[in-house]
Amino acid sequence: MRFSTRTVPDEPNAIAVAEGIALRAGASLRKLNDSNPTHHGLGPKMLGHGYDADPRGPRDARETLASFLSTRGRHVGENRALPGAPSHRGTAVSGELMESSAPEVSPERIYVLSSTSQAYSWLMKLLCDAGDAVLVPKPGYPLIESIARLECVDALSYPLHYDGSWTIDTAAIREALRRDTQGHIRALVLINPNNPTASYVGAHERDTILSLCKEYDVALIADEVFFDYAFDDDSDRPGHEGEGSATRRESSTVAGEGPQHRRFAGESSVLTFALDGFSKLLAAPHAKVGWIQVSGPEDEVRQALRRLDAIADDYLPMSSIIADAIPALIALADTQLAHVRSRVSTNLAVLRRLLDQDENGLVSLLRAEGGWNVLLRFPAVIDENDLVLGLIHDHGVSAQPGYFFDMESNGYLALSLLPEGEEFERNVRDVLAEVQTLIDR
């Protein structure tokens, strides 16, 4: 694995080596240059204990997260009870229950930071020099391309195609890697499930992508913030763009492979950086806690950790004020997941009902597997801008059209499943009404 030339850590000097030897021998070294005010009784009393910077994040916080991640299922539908939490975790999602325990996660392989956005930035610093590239999904959320631009990295898209369900064009990924004779593509980004397509990475896609990353020495960045929010299978519901038997995506199980939807967190075959955080897990974007879980071949992980430590040390670790709240926040996970799942599943059922009852039949729901958002399709003779502008002017509501996410053609609208019941139903009815108005003109 080739890492960025920006992240070559300095070799320890003679003083650092001597300090390490002394500390391992049990010595307690005073520091003549210790300028940490909390070590000298000068910190604000309201902030409690002293501050000891650990570039990966406070050790206690990482141990708490490691324990949580070790109990969390790697497959959609695994019913893992959190320590001290109710036992209903996982009952609201589709999939099979797994008997095997989740692999144990080491706190040494976790970095705690303020957001997955920050995680993307750090990983691009780790893996890419200026002019290098990462592969990103299209359609997809534009944030990754924006961060890549700030890091002087190219974001090259690989397509997802819709034919009754979403599939990743792994042949396009293979071709992009084959044509990259200079080795500028340093990472492949997967959103599992993707936003806004609401599609998980299928079992066959997973195997192919891991094989390609290994063959071309490319790291994998797996953004799994929406993983816990799987929908019920809806492929055969009326008023919904499900696939026929000829194009049906992999079923919920694949022979010999277990459930279709699996996390990439903990993947051992290629260097993998799994991203997650409280923003989606707890429906709390203001909690500002995200993390990177590093896994893969031991030698590559060791090199990656060393370089990530250098990056993290330069940016300083997460505030201990926030880190101290992590155990209490994790204790909310089970309740919060159930609450958000209930809202999403209720609104999804309302959406299907309203689409089924719409006598004009002009709007349909693209097959969605998980997340908080779905895509609606309307007649392509209506310009997406015209629809959104009409919603603003006629109904006092704005929206994000398909081209915001690089959809390949006109006629798509993103819809959040999070609003409260009355507001959500009103949103859907406003879309149906505006589409009809534009068709009638």
ZAKE-771436 format. One line per 5 residues: for each residue z, x, y of C-alpha. Coordinates in nm, 4 decimals, always signed. Layout:
REM ZAKE-771436
Z:X:Y; ...
//
This chain:
REM ZAKE-771436
+0.0000:+0.0000:+0.0000; -0.0995:+0.1383:+0.3394; +0.1433:+0.0596:+0.6181; +0.0904:+0.0787:+0.9930; +0.1028:+0.4259:+1.1429
+0.3363:+0.2785:+1.4059; +0.6155:+0.2411:+1.1514; +0.6708:+0.5882:+1.0058; +1.0491:+0.6271:+1.0244; +1.1848:+0.9631:+1.1318
+1.3313:+1.1813:+0.8601; +1.7103:+1.2117:+0.9034; +1.8194:+1.5178:+1.0975; +2.0952:+1.7555:+0.9896; +2.3638:+1.5571:+1.1736
+2.2605:+1.2268:+1.0143; +2.2578:+1.3913:+0.6702; +2.6071:+1.5341:+0.7252; +2.7364:+1.1971:+0.8471; +2.6001:+1.0297:+0.5369
+2.7635:+1.2820:+0.3070; +3.0980:+1.2447:+0.4834; +3.0888:+0.8644:+0.4746; +2.9962:+0.8563:+0.1060; +3.2906:+1.0869:+0.0402
+3.5216:+0.8317:+0.2014; +3.5695:+0.9927:+0.5421; +3.6231:+0.7757:+0.8487; +3.4362:+0.9367:+1.1346; +3.5268:+0.8786:+1.4961
+3.2329:+0.8880:+1.7370; +3.2549:+1.0685:+2.0670; +2.9591:+0.8673:+2.1957; +3.0681:+0.5219:+2.0730; +2.9613:+0.2947:+2.3586
+3.0126:-0.0358:+2.1760; +3.2679:-0.2187:+2.3974; +3.3843:-0.4405:+2.1097; +3.5172:-0.1282:+1.9340; +3.7474:-0.0600:+2.2267
+3.9028:-0.3992:+2.2975; +3.6670:-0.4793:+2.5844; +3.4619:-0.7660:+2.4395; +3.5252:-1.1275:+2.5481; +3.8068:-1.2747:+2.3412
+3.6179:-1.6027:+2.2982; +3.3517:-1.4213:+2.0927; +3.6018:-1.3187:+1.8297; +3.5398:-1.0170:+1.6088; +3.3669:-0.6940:+1.7005
+2.9960:-0.6328:+1.6823; +2.8557:-0.3892:+1.4232; +2.4768:-0.3833:+1.4416; +2.2894:-0.4130:+1.1112; +1.9120:-0.4162:+1.1670
+1.8541:-0.6652:+0.8846; +2.1082:-0.9052:+1.0322; +2.4833:-0.9371:+0.9747; +2.5710:-0.8614:+0.6144; +2.7824:-1.1752:+0.5702
+2.4944:-1.3923:+0.6912; +2.2490:-1.2263:+0.4540; +2.4869:-1.2642:+0.1611; +2.5274:-1.6328:+0.2406; +2.1495:-1.6774:+0.2606
+2.0980:-1.4803:-0.0613; +2.3414:-1.7068:-0.2442; +2.1661:-2.0141:-0.1051; +1.8187:-1.8865:-0.1944; +1.9329:-1.7948:-0.5459
+2.0417:-2.1541:-0.6100; +1.7298:-2.3088:-0.4575; +1.4506:-2.4046:-0.6950; +1.1189:-2.2193:-0.6862; +0.9192:-2.5261:-0.7882
+0.8692:-2.8590:-0.6157; +1.1189:-3.1015:-0.7597; +1.3692:-2.8525:-0.8983; +1.7096:-3.0088:-0.8631; +1.9388:-2.7299:-0.7509
+2.2810:-2.8316:-0.6198; +2.3941:-2.6231:-0.3266; +2.7403:-2.4696:-0.3437; +2.9803:-2.7393:-0.2289; +2.6958:-2.9840:-0.1650
+2.6179:-3.3234:-0.3222; +2.4162:-3.3168:-0.6438; +2.1263:-3.5348:-0.5263; +1.9235:-3.2431:-0.3886; +1.5609:-3.2687:-0.4919
+1.5675:-3.6283:-0.6116; +1.3395:-3.7497:-0.3311; +1.0477:-3.5228:-0.4164; +0.7857:-3.5307:-0.6876; +0.7541:-3.2840:-0.9741
+0.9436:-3.1901:-1.2886; +1.2973:-3.0664:-1.3182; +1.3223:-2.7101:-1.4411; +1.5804:-2.5886:-1.6903; +1.5543:-2.2194:-1.6080
+1.7678:-2.0805:-1.3283; +1.6156:-1.9442:-1.0093; +1.5972:-1.5632:-0.9861; +1.8844:-1.4007:-0.8022; +1.8019:-1.2905:-0.4490
+1.9416:-0.9662:-0.3119; +2.0782:-0.9635:+0.0446; +1.9258:-0.6147:+0.0737; +1.5799:-0.7759:+0.0708; +1.6437:-1.0330:+0.3429
+1.5903:-0.9939:+0.7160; +1.7504:-1.2525:+0.9427; +1.5785:-1.3140:+1.2751; +1.5284:-1.5845:+1.5327; +1.2121:-1.7504:+1.3986
+0.9147:-1.7242:+1.1669; +0.7088:-1.6449:+1.4773; +0.9142:-1.3297:+1.5205; +0.8697:-1.2601:+1.1502; +0.4894:-1.2721:+1.1844
+0.5104:-1.0293:+1.4752; +0.7266:-0.7823:+1.2827; +0.5053:-0.7982:+0.9749; +0.1901:-0.7320:+1.1759; +0.3628:-0.4291:+1.3269
+0.4585:-0.3196:+0.9758; +0.1199:-0.3630:+0.8126; -0.1453:-0.3324:+1.0827; -0.2678:-0.0778:+1.3316; -0.4646:-0.1957:+1.6345
-0.8000:-0.3267:+1.5132; -0.6771:-0.4109:+1.1630; -0.6904:-0.7702:+1.0417; -0.5074:-1.0449:+0.8553; -0.6699:-1.3346:+0.6725
-0.5487:-1.6775:+0.7880; -0.6290:-2.0315:+0.6656; -0.8737:-2.2610:+0.8454; -0.7877:-2.5414:+0.9187; -0.4505:-2.4085:+1.0223
-0.1935:-2.3939:+1.2970; -0.3208:-2.1727:+1.5830; +0.0122:-1.9933:+1.6381; -0.0685:-1.7137:+1.3925; -0.3919:-1.6238:+1.5716
-0.2055:-1.6137:+1.9026; +0.0597:-1.3786:+1.7647; -0.2085:-1.1596:+1.6057; -0.3827:-1.1306:+1.9412; -0.0575:-1.0164:+2.1037
-0.0257:-0.7512:+1.8316; -0.3890:-0.6316:+1.8812; -0.4701:-0.7553:+1.5302; -0.7746:-0.9609:+1.4305; -0.7154:-1.2964:+1.2615
-1.0041:-1.3583:+1.0213; -1.0211:-1.7090:+0.8822; -1.0791:-1.8176:+0.5250; -1.1749:-2.1829:+0.4713; -1.0001:-2.4733:+0.3072
-1.2428:-2.7449:+0.1940; -1.1809:-3.1160:+0.1512; -1.3490:-3.3119:-0.1270; -1.0949:-3.5804:-0.2043; -0.8275:-3.3078:-0.1964
-0.7900:-2.9711:-0.0280; -0.8872:-2.6483:-0.2007; -0.8742:-2.2879:-0.0860; -1.2114:-2.1124:-0.0884; -1.0993:-1.8150:-0.2968
-1.4603:-1.7011:-0.3281; -1.4706:-1.6595:+0.0508; -1.1498:-1.4559:+0.0376; -1.2972:-1.2343:-0.2323; -1.6140:-1.1815:-0.0310
-1.4207:-1.0951:+0.2864; -1.2195:-0.8358:+0.0978; -1.5273:-0.6956:-0.0776; -1.7111:-0.6521:+0.2523; -1.4119:-0.4806:+0.4151
-1.5142:-0.1337:+0.3057; -1.2920:+0.0338:+0.5685; -0.9770:-0.1392:+0.4428; -0.8953:-0.3063:+0.7742; -0.7686:-0.6289:+0.6117
-0.4007:-0.5579:+0.5540; -0.2523:-0.8973:+0.4689; -0.3382:-1.2468:+0.3559; -0.1429:-1.5357:+0.5080; -0.0737:-1.8457:+0.3004
+0.0952:-2.1574:+0.4363; +0.2522:-2.3372:+0.1414; +0.2105:-2.6272:+0.2111; -0.0425:-2.5841:+0.4878; -0.0174:-2.7449:+0.8296
-0.1940:-2.9750:+0.9163; -0.3731:-3.0295:+0.5827; -0.0412:-3.0912:+0.4022; -0.1771:-2.9138:+0.0927; +0.0120:-2.6820:-0.1407
-0.1382:-2.3738:-0.3047; -0.2508:-2.4810:-0.6514; -0.1722:-2.2892:-0.9706; -0.5258:-2.1562:-1.0221; -0.5555:-2.0661:-0.6531
-0.2253:-1.8816:-0.6734; -0.3338:-1.6722:-0.9707; -0.6659:-1.5842:-0.8094; -0.5091:-1.4897:-0.4760; -0.2431:-1.2705:-0.6367
-0.5120:-1.0969:-0.8399; -0.7214:-1.0324:-0.5262; -0.4227:-0.8992:-0.3300; -0.3445:-0.6597:-0.6123; -0.7078:-0.5503:-0.6555
-0.7628:-0.4808:-0.2844; -0.4118:-0.3531:-0.2027; -0.3401:-0.6329:+0.0441; +0.0070:-0.7676:+0.1233; +0.0861:-1.1380:+0.0999
+0.2630:-1.3269:+0.3806; +0.3741:-1.6666:+0.2497; +0.4974:-1.9160:+0.5084; +0.6951:-2.1733:+0.3083; +0.8888:-2.3525:+0.5824
+0.7602:-2.6939:+0.4683; +0.7942:-2.6288:+0.0948; +1.0839:-2.8688:+0.0348; +0.8967:-3.1671:+0.1784; +0.6678:-3.2788:-0.1039
+0.5170:-3.6279:-0.1035; +0.4845:-3.8563:-0.4021; +0.1455:-3.8334:-0.5707; -0.0782:-4.0782:-0.3841; -0.4226:-4.0026:-0.5205
-0.4835:-4.3476:-0.6626; -0.3526:-4.5588:-0.3755; -0.5967:-4.7951:-0.2043; -0.6966:-4.7260:+0.1548; -0.6497:-4.3555:+0.0936
-0.9030:-4.0815:+0.0449; -0.7898:-3.9752:-0.3022; -1.0185:-3.7873:-0.5356; -1.2088:-3.9244:-0.8295; -1.1821:-3.7844:-1.1784
-1.4636:-3.5355:-1.1195; -1.2932:-3.3714:-0.8239; -0.9274:-3.4265:-0.9053; -0.7116:-3.1328:-0.8052; -0.4859:-2.9730:-1.0624
-0.2359:-3.2211:-1.1995; +0.1365:-3.1817:-1.1466; +0.1500:-2.9527:-1.4485; -0.0934:-2.6968:-1.5808; -0.0847:-2.6033:-1.9470
+0.1499:-2.3099:-1.9981; +0.2223:-2.2697:-1.6270; +0.4833:-2.5300:-1.5369; +0.4689:-2.7358:-1.2191; +0.1725:-2.6853:-0.9932
+0.3599:-2.6178:-0.6707; +0.5572:-2.2929:-0.6721; +0.7096:-2.0768:-0.4056; +0.5792:-1.7276:-0.3486; +0.9298:-1.6141:-0.2527
+1.0384:-1.3593:-0.5123; +0.6834:-1.2854:-0.6336; +0.6899:-0.9465:-0.8078; +0.3246:-0.8618:-0.8760; +0.2214:-0.7825:-0.5148
+0.4064:-0.6905:-0.1969; +0.5177:-1.0317:-0.0698; +0.6909:-1.1423:+0.2477; +0.8157:-1.5019:+0.2185; +0.9029:-1.6726:+0.5463
+1.1431:-1.9627:+0.5884; +1.4064:-2.0864:+0.8295; +1.6296:-2.3619:+0.9577; +1.3660:-2.5029:+1.1922; +1.2156:-2.7106:+0.9103
+1.4870:-2.6889:+0.6434; +1.7435:-2.8501:+0.8745; +1.5003:-3.0161:+1.1167; +1.6637:-2.7908:+1.3744; +1.4161:-2.5795:+1.5744
+1.6963:-2.5071:+1.8204; +1.9066:-2.3380:+1.5504; +1.6817:-2.0294:+1.5890; +1.7396:-1.8841:+1.2441; +1.4545:-1.7592:+1.0304
+1.4287:-1.5037:+0.7541; +1.1940:-1.2766:+0.5640; +1.2453:-1.2319:+0.1891; +1.0758:-0.9167:+0.0605; +0.9612:-0.8783:-0.3003
+0.6978:-0.7014:-0.5081; +0.6503:-0.3694:-0.6878; +0.9627:-0.1571:-0.6407; +0.7989:+0.1428:-0.4728; +0.6118:-0.0729:-0.2221
+0.9226:-0.2798:-0.1485; +1.1235:+0.0370:-0.0899; +0.8667:+0.1672:+0.1588; +0.8379:-0.1720:+0.3310; +1.2163:-0.2052:+0.3693
+1.2449:+0.1394:+0.5212; +0.9779:+0.0649:+0.7798; +1.1036:-0.2855:+0.8510; +1.4461:-0.1357:+0.9132; +1.2950:+0.0809:+1.1851
+1.1296:-0.2206:+1.3491; +1.4417:-0.4351:+1.3208; +1.6610:-0.1585:+1.4591; +1.4422:-0.1269:+1.7693; +1.4601:-0.5007:+1.8360
+1.8339:-0.5225:+1.7543; +1.9814:-0.7678:+1.5019; +2.0475:-1.1356:+1.5447; +2.3418:-1.2385:+1.7603; +2.6618:-1.2590:+1.5591
+2.7428:-1.5790:+1.7487; +2.4509:-1.7489:+1.5747; +2.4950:-1.5656:+1.2454; +2.8555:-1.6858:+1.2194; +2.7262:-2.0436:+1.2107
+2.4921:-1.9852:+0.9133; +2.7394:-2.0931:+0.6393; +2.8119:-2.4196:+0.8210; +2.4415:-2.4793:+0.8774; +2.3600:-2.4180:+0.5101
+2.6263:-2.6725:+0.4172; +2.4150:-2.9304:+0.6044; +2.0968:-2.8505:+0.4120; +2.1309:-3.1107:+0.1398; +2.2094:-3.3949:+0.3795
+1.9419:-3.2925:+0.6292; +1.6723:-3.2571:+0.3647; +1.7516:-3.6020:+0.2282; +1.7494:-3.7501:+0.5785; +1.4133:-3.6028:+0.6759
+1.2566:-3.6792:+0.3371; +1.3644:-4.0398:+0.3704; +1.2099:-4.0674:+0.7178; +0.8858:-3.9014:+0.6088; +0.8471:-4.1033:+0.2897
+0.9257:-4.4306:+0.4707; +0.6722:-4.3603:+0.7448; +0.4111:-4.2519:+0.4924; +0.4520:-4.5838:+0.3126; +0.4208:-4.7687:+0.6459
+0.1066:-4.5738:+0.7292; -0.0557:-4.6579:+0.3972; +0.0363:-5.0240:+0.4397; -0.1091:-5.0433:+0.7906; -0.4295:-4.8718:+0.6824
-0.4620:-5.1007:+0.3823; -0.4077:-5.4088:+0.5997; -0.6530:-5.3036:+0.8704; -0.9467:-5.5381:+0.8193; -1.1846:-5.3031:+1.0004
-1.1164:-5.0111:+0.7657; -1.2222:-4.7534:+1.0234; -0.9355:-4.5097:+0.9731; -0.8337:-4.3385:+0.6501; -0.5674:-4.0919:+0.5385
-0.6735:-3.7603:+0.3913; -0.4880:-3.6766:+0.0733; -0.1605:-3.5069:+0.1647; +0.0873:-3.3328:-0.0636; +0.3740:-3.2228:+0.1588
+0.5095:-3.1389:+0.5025; +0.5734:-3.3465:+0.8146; +0.2189:-3.4095:+0.9324; -0.0931:-3.5732:+0.7943; -0.4563:-3.5960:+0.8993
-0.6319:-3.9224:+0.9777; -1.0085:-3.9548:+0.9614; -1.2033:-4.1899:+1.1883; -1.5794:-4.2444:+1.2385; -1.7416:-3.9221:+1.3577
-1.9515:-4.1156:+1.6103; -1.6318:-4.1211:+1.8178; -1.5706:-3.7949:+1.9975; -1.2200:-3.6600:+1.9335; -1.1618:-3.5980:+2.3021
-1.2671:-3.9542:+2.3842; -1.0165:-4.0904:+2.1343; -0.7255:-3.8823:+2.2648; -0.8125:-3.9516:+2.6293; -0.8327:-4.3218:+2.5462
-0.4911:-4.3080:+2.3817; -0.3502:-4.1430:+2.6920; -0.5071:-4.3865:+2.9391; -0.4799:-4.7105:+2.7403; -0.1623:-4.6641:+2.5389
+0.0417:-4.3924:+2.7069; +0.0429:-4.1669:+2.4025; -0.1154:-3.8254:+2.3465; -0.2302:-3.6630:+2.0237; -0.3770:-3.3475:+1.8713
-0.7400:-3.3775:+1.7584; -0.8832:-3.1989:+1.4581; -1.0510:-2.9250:+1.6577; -0.7074:-2.8008:+1.7664; -0.6724:-2.6853:+1.4052
-1.0339:-2.5655:+1.3594; -1.1483:-2.8578:+1.1480; -1.5123:-2.8041:+1.0589; -1.6369:-3.1362:+1.1934; -1.5494:-3.4151:+1.4353
-1.3436:-3.7222:+1.3455; -0.9869:-3.6102:+1.2714; -0.6465:-3.6696:+1.4266; -0.3087:-3.5171:+1.3356; -0.0193:-3.7602:+1.2921
+0.3504:-3.6710:+1.2725; +0.5616:-3.8551:+1.0150; +0.8883:-3.7846:+1.1993; +0.9204:-4.0616:+1.4653; +1.1668:-4.3441:+1.4137
+1.0294:-4.6557:+1.2478; +0.9282:-4.8729:+1.5436; +0.7782:-4.5829:+1.7372; +0.5852:-4.4613:+1.4338; +0.4361:-4.8027:+1.3598
+0.3407:-4.8409:+1.7246; +0.1706:-4.4984:+1.7152; -0.0394:-4.5976:+1.4162; -0.1330:-4.9354:+1.5631; -0.2343:-4.7658:+1.8896
-0.4692:-4.5348:+1.6994; -0.6246:-4.8263:+1.5088; -0.6676:-5.0262:+1.8282; -0.8251:-4.7391:+2.0242; -1.0667:-4.6554:+1.7436
-1.1768:-5.0186:+1.7338; -1.2154:-5.0249:+2.1138; -1.4405:-4.7186:+2.1088; -1.6510:-4.8546:+1.8225; -1.7015:-5.1841:+2.0050
-1.8328:-5.0177:+2.3220
//
